[in-house]
Amino acid sequence: MTTRTIERVNRKLWFAAIKPPMYSVAIMPIWVGSAVAFAETTQFNLPIFLTFLMSAILILAWENLSNDVFDSETGVDVNKKNSLVNMTGNKSLIFWIGNLCLALGLFGIGSIAAQQQDFTVIGLILLCCAIGYVYQGPPFRLSYKGLGEILCFFAFGPLAFAASYYSQTKAWSSTNFAASIIVGIATSLILFCSHFNQVKDDGAIGKKSPVVRLGTKRSADLLPWICGSLYALTTLFVMLHLFPIWTLLICASVPTARRLCRFIRSQHDQPHKLIFCRLIAVELHFWAGLMLGLGFVLPR
């Protein structure tokens, strides 16, 4: 293997380890929640939005880094070449970088709470962080019991949306809650898709992910129903007059959803070919969230 080829492989591994596209998972709840707030109140505080956005990215970085550390302790990542712990060989370094990201992220959210003299937002985010810890952290490791997608839904759906909307309005909204369901499902879908390429390693150490429980074929057959729920729910909420009709722009993400379902269904029993299928799920999450948020903003 030539030096240039080795460098190319290393770049791909670092890209997969750092997961830049995954940070849309932190961005979309803030974007859509703030878009709903603007649609309902015509209020938009840009400094709060940007502070919340950066804080959310830092907190997600903590979760990703700490998950690498916790997974290294169970052996589930023993064959995972793009694990930061495996790549650096320094678990302690990754652990403390993650904690620094958490501290900076909570400082940002705390500054919003102090500015508003209301600690509701930081309370909601601390609850999200608690969910992030029990997801993978000892002694809980609830993701190993197959509860990861449920925890992911609540942390990046209703809770993150409530915090985002409240940071702009200091109020609550049924429309915002409805929007959180759609983005929460899209976020959980990313996690669901990430299990396909590691089903053997998960099963070997007793991690009961949904794909391990259902098998790759049944899990692949379930994907179109999960993706379809994003569009069915949006249509339902438009019909109930919770959403403006412009939110049907989310249907622009249908081609990505079809590509995701076809790709996984055709390769479900070949995990080595599915290592990047989560990136298609991230792409779906990004376009669905972007278009949903635009659907709230454009009528204004």
N, C-alpha and C positions, 0 to 999 in steps of 0.2 A: 504494500500500500504506500503510495507516494506521500510526501509531506503535505502537499496541497490537499489531497484527499482526506488525510487525517485531520487537518485543520477544519475542513468542511464538515466532517462528522462531529468534531468537537463543538463547532458553532451550533449545529443542530441540537446537540445534547444540552448545551447551556440554554438555548432558546426553550427547549422542552422543559427544562428544570425550573427556569425562572417564570415561564408561562405568561408572557406579557398580554396575550389576548384575553386571558382569564380575568383580568382586572376589570373588564366590562361588567363582570358579575357585581362588583362594588359600585360601579358607576350608574347602572340602569335604575336601581331603586331610588337613587338621589335625583336622577334626571326625571323619571316619570312622576315620582311623588311631588317634586317641585312644579312640574308641568300641570298636574292636577290642581295644585294650590293656586297657580297663576290663572288657570281657567275659571276657577270658582271665585277667586277674590281679586283678581288683577294685581295681586301683590307679588313682587319678586325681589328678594334681597340677595344681590349678587355676591357680596362678601361672605355671607352665611353659606350660600350655595357652594362657593369655591372651597371654603374651609371644610365644610362637610364632605365634599368630594375627595379632597386630599386625605382627610382623616379616615374615610372609608377605605381608600386604597391601602393606607398604611396598616389598618386593622386586618384587611384581607391578606396582606403580606405576612403579618404575624401568624395568621391561621395556616397559610400554606407552609411556612417555614417550620412551625411547631408540629404540623402533621407529618412532615418529613422526619423530624426527630422521633416522634412517637411511633411511626411506622418502622423505623429502624430498630426499635426495641422489641418488636414482635416478630421480626423476620419476614414480614409480608413483602418488603421491598428488596429482599436479598438479590433478586435478579433484575431489579429496576435500574437501568443504566443512567436514567435522567433524574435520579434522586440526588438532591444537593448534598446530603450526608454522605452518600456513596462517592460522589464526585470529588468532594473536598477531603473526606476522611476525618472531618473535624465536627463531630456532633455538638460539642459544647459551643463552638463559634456560631453555628446555625441557630442554636437555641437562644443565645443571647442577642443576636441580631434581630431575631423574631420578637423578643421581649422589648427591645428598643423601639421597634416599629409600633408595637402595641402601646407603649407609653406615649409616644409622639401622637398617635392617633387619638388616644383618650384625652390628651392635652388639648387637641384641637376641638373635640366635641365639648370638653369642659369649658373652653373659652366661649363657645356659643351659649351654653347654659348660663355662664356668668353674665354675659352680655344681656341675656333675656331675663335674668334673675328668676329662672324657672329651671328646675333640674329634671323635668320630664324627659327631655331628649337624651341626656346622658344616662338616665335610668333605663330607657329602652335599649340603648346601645350596649350598656353593661349586660343586659339580658341576652342580647345577641352574642356577646363575647362568651357568656356562660354556656350558651348553646354550642358555640364554636369549640369550647374546651371539652365538654362532655361528648361531643361528636367523636373525638379521637383520643383524648387525653385519659391517662390512668387515674383512678381505677375503673372509670366508666366505659370508655371505648364503645359507645353505643352504635357507632357505624359498623362495628364488627358483628352486631346483632341484627343488622339489616334495617336500622332506623335512620341511616344517614340522609336519605332523600326527604324524609318527614322533617327532620331537624333543619335541613337546608331550606325547605319550603318556608318554614316559619321565620327563620333568621333573615333570609334575603327577600321574603315576601311581606307578610303583614307587619312584622316588627320594624324592619328597615323602612318600609313605606310610611308607617305611622310616625317614626322619628323624623323622616325627611319632610313630610307634610307639616308636622307640628313645628319644626324649626322655622318654617316660613309663615305660619298662620297662628300658632299657639291654639290650635283647635283640632277637631277630628272630622272625618269625612267618610260616608258610606261609599262614595264613588272611589275614593282613594283605596279603601279596603278592597273593592271589587277589582281595581287595577292591580293590586298587590297579589291577588290570586293568580292572575295570568303570568306576571313576571316570576312569581314564586314557582309555578309549574315549569316555566322555561329554565329556571336556574337548577331545579332538581333534575331536569332532563340531562343537563351536562354531567352531573354526578352519575346518573344512571348509565349514560353512554361510556363513562370512563371505566366501568367494570368489565367491559367485554374483552379487552386485551389482557386483563390480569385475572381472569376467572380461575385459572389453574392454580396460581399462587395464592389467591384468596381461599380457595377450597382446601388447599394443602394445610393452611394454618387455622382452619375453622372459622374464617370470616364469612358470615352468612349474608353476603350482599344479595340484592334482589336477583341479579343475574345468576349467582350460584344457586339460589333457591329455585328459580324458574327454569334454568337452563338457557343456553344462548338462543335456541330456536324460538321458544315461547317468548323470551324477552324481546327478540327482534320483531316478532309478530305484534307485540304490544306497542311498539314505537309509534305506528301511524295513529293509534287512538290517543296517545299522549299528545302528539303534535296537533292532531285535529282538535283537541280540547281548547287549544289557544284561540282558534278561530271561532269555534262554536260558542265559547264563553263570551268573546268580544261581541259577536253578533247578538247573543242573548242580552247583554248589557246595553247595547244600542237600542234593541227593541223595548227594553224596560226604561229607556230614557235616562239611564245612568251615565252613558257615554254619548258624546256627540258622534254623528255619523262618520266624521272624519277619522275616527279611530279604526275604521275598517281598512285604513292604510296598512294595518298590520298584515293584511293579506299579501303584501309585497314580499313577505318572507316565505311564502308557500313554496317557491322553487327550492329554497335551501332546505326546508323541511322534507320535501320529496327526495332530495339528494341524500340527506342523512338516512332516511328510512331505507332507500334502495341500497345504499352502500353497506349498511350494517346487515341488512337481510341477506345480501349476496355473499357476505364474508363472515357471517356470524361464527362459523366453526373454524376460522383461521385467525386466531388472536394476534399473531405477529403482524397481520395486515391492518389491524384496527387500532394501532397505538396512537394515531392522530385523529381518530374519529371524533374525539371530544372537541376538536377544533371546529368541526362542522357544526356541532351542537352549540359551541360558543358563538359561531357566526349567526346561527338561527336566533339565539338569545339576543345578540346585539341588534340585528335588524328588526326583530319583533319589538324590542323595547324602544328603539329609536323611533319607529313608525307609530307605536302606540302613544308615545309622548308627544310627537308632532301632531297627532290627531286631537290632542287636547289644546295644544298651543295655537294651531292654525285658525280656528274659529275666532280667536281673540284678535 
